[in-house]
Structures are given as structure tokens and as C-alpha cells.
Amino acid sequence: MSDEGTVRVDLWIWSVRLLKTRSMATTACRAGHVRVNDERAKPSTAVKPGDEIRLRHDGRERIVVVQRVIRKRVGASVAQECLIDKSPPPPPPEALVPVGRRDRGAGRPTKRERRELERILDRYRTLNEPPEED
């Protein structure tokens, strides 16, 4: 472990256990899901203490501030000391969009079933719209 200098962002994300593998961290950087100080980061972007990293993964955004740079994967308790987590709490399961599931082999929905599904989704959209400003 090192407390000074810089380290690659993909290596740091993997080391502090934000992503499971280093290749996942590299792929997330290449896909544009990682930002360092509000700038899109390549896997080789150097991070240092005080940098803010934003990571989009699994439909959620994680916002962390680098407390300490490390180059090797460490235990979870040590990893938590290397970052400050400023992420918003995950949404409750009830707030997620209901996904229509059909039984296997049930075939395509009928016109009536499709209209019922559209009615439910429209009701959900109107409940979750932001209030209009005058």
C-alpha cells in the first residue's frame, strides 16, 4: 500500500472494491461510466487524494472522494478508510418501475393485456412527474 503519489483510476476502483474485477473497472472507464473531477476518465487516468470519482454501475451512481491511494486490493475494512462515500442512498424497491413479467410460454400479450399494461405505466408516469413550475 502507498499513501502518496498517484495511481490509475481503474486500479484504484478495483482496489477499494467499488467493482468486482479490474477488467470491469477498465470496461466501465472505456464506456464512459467513470468521471474524475467531472471529466470523463480513461482507465489510465491518474487519481490522487482529494479527487472526486463518479461511477455509474447497476443503475446507480456512486460518488466517492479519494482519501488514500492504494495499488493492491485490500480487505473491506481497509478499503473503507481509503475513500469518503458521498453517494445518494439507493432508491427503495417500491420506487422502481414495475416490470411486467409473463409466464414462460404464455406467448404475446393480447390487445386487452397490452392496454392494461399501458394504463398502469401511464398512471406510474403521472405519479412520478416533477411538479410544474409556474
C-alpha positions as CSV (number, residue, x, y, z in Angstrom):
1,M,0.0,0.0,0.0
2,S,1.1,3.5,-0.7
3,D,-0.2,6.7,0.8
4,E,1.5,9.1,-1.7
5,G,1.6,9.7,-5.4
6,T,-0.9,8.8,-7.9
7,V,-2.5,5.5,-9.2
8,R,-4.6,4.6,-12.3
9,V,-8.3,5.1,-11.8
10,D,-9.2,1.6,-12.9
11,L,-6.8,0.0,-10.5
12,W,-8.0,2.2,-7.6
13,I,-11.7,1.4,-8.3
14,W,-10.9,-2.3,-8.2
15,S,-8.6,-1.9,-5.1
16,V,-11.3,-0.2,-2.9
17,R,-13.9,-2.8,-4.0
18,L,-16.2,-0.5,-6.0
19,L,-16.2,-3.1,-8.8
20,K,-15.6,-6.8,-8.6
21,T,-12.8,-7.2,-11.1
22,R,-10.2,-4.9,-12.7
23,S,-11.4,-5.7,-16.1
24,M,-14.9,-4.5,-15.1
25,A,-13.3,-1.2,-13.9
26,T,-11.4,-0.9,-17.2
27,T,-14.6,-1.6,-19.2
28,A,-16.6,1.0,-17.2
29,C,-13.9,3.6,-17.9
30,R,-13.9,2.9,-21.6
31,A,-17.7,3.0,-21.7
32,G,-17.7,6.5,-20.1
33,H,-19.2,5.4,-16.8
34,V,-16.3,6.8,-14.7
35,R,-15.7,10.5,-14.2
36,V,-12.8,12.0,-12.3
37,N,-13.4,15.6,-11.1
38,D,-16.4,15.9,-13.6
39,E,-14.2,14.8,-16.6
40,R,-14.6,11.6,-18.4
41,A,-11.8,9.2,-17.4
42,K,-9.7,6.8,-19.4
43,P,-8.5,3.7,-17.5
44,S,-5.1,5.2,-17.2
45,T,-6.2,8.5,-15.7
46,A,-4.2,9.2,-12.6
47,V,-6.0,9.9,-9.3
48,K,-4.6,11.4,-6.1
49,P,-6.1,12.1,-2.7
50,G,-8.9,14.7,-2.9
51,D,-10.1,13.7,-6.3
52,E,-13.9,13.0,-6.7
53,I,-14.8,9.9,-8.7
54,R,-18.3,9.3,-10.1
55,L,-19.1,5.7,-11.1
56,R,-22.3,4.6,-12.8
57,H,-22.9,0.9,-12.2
58,D,-26.0,-1.3,-11.9
59,G,-28.4,1.7,-12.5
60,R,-26.9,3.6,-9.6
61,E,-24.3,6.4,-9.3
62,R,-21.6,6.1,-6.7
63,I,-19.8,9.3,-5.7
64,V,-16.6,8.9,-3.7
65,V,-13.7,11.1,-2.8
66,V,-10.2,9.6,-2.8
67,Q,-8.8,9.6,0.8
68,R,-5.8,7.5,0.1
69,V,-4.3,5.9,-3.0
70,I,-3.7,2.1,-2.9
71,R,-2.3,-0.1,-5.6
72,K,-3.4,-3.6,-4.3
73,R,-6.7,-5.0,-3.4
74,V,-7.2,-4.9,0.4
75,G,-9.8,-6.0,2.9
76,A,-13.2,-4.3,3.1
77,S,-12.4,-2.5,6.3
78,V,-9.1,-1.1,5.0
79,A,-10.8,-0.2,1.7
80,Q,-13.4,1.9,3.5
81,E,-10.6,4.0,5.0
82,C,-9.4,4.9,1.6
83,L,-12.5,6.7,0.4
84,I,-15.3,9.0,1.5
85,D,-18.6,7.9,0.2
86,K,-20.9,10.7,-0.8
87,S,-23.3,8.6,-2.8
88,P,-27.1,9.2,-2.5
89,P,-28.9,6.3,-0.9
90,P,-30.3,3.7,-3.3
91,P,-34.0,4.1,-4.2
92,P,-36.4,1.9,-2.4
93,P,-37.6,-1.2,-4.3
94,E,-41.1,0.3,-4.4
95,A,-39.9,3.3,-6.4
96,L,-38.5,1.2,-9.2
97,V,-40.6,0.9,-12.4
98,P,-42.7,-2.2,-12.2
99,V,-41.7,-4.6,-14.9
100,G,-44.4,-6.7,-16.5
101,R,-43.5,-10.4,-16.3
102,R,-45.2,-13.1,-18.3
103,D,-45.1,-16.7,-17.6
104,R,-42.9,-18.7,-19.8
105,G,-44.7,-20.0,-22.8
106,A,-47.6,-17.6,-22.3
107,G,-47.0,-16.1,-25.8
108,R,-47.5,-12.5,-26.8
109,P,-49.8,-10.3,-24.8
110,T,-53.3,-9.8,-26.1
111,K,-54.6,-6.4,-27.1
112,R,-56.5,-6.2,-23.9
113,E,-53.5,-7.1,-21.7
114,R,-51.3,-4.6,-23.6
115,R,-53.9,-1.8,-22.9
116,E,-54.0,-2.7,-19.2
117,L,-50.2,-2.6,-19.1
118,E,-50.1,0.8,-20.8
119,R,-52.7,2.2,-18.4
120,I,-50.6,1.1,-15.4
121,L,-47.4,2.6,-16.9
122,D,-49.2,5.9,-17.6
123,R,-50.5,6.0,-14.1
124,Y,-47.0,5.4,-12.8
125,R,-45.5,8.2,-15.0
126,T,-48.1,10.8,-13.9
127,L,-47.4,10.0,-10.2
128,N,-43.6,10.4,-10.6
129,E,-43.6,13.5,-12.7
130,P,-41.9,16.5,-11.2
131,P,-44.3,19.3,-10.3
132,E,-44.8,22.0,-12.9
133,E,-43.3,25.4,-12.1
134,D,-45.3,28.5,-12.9
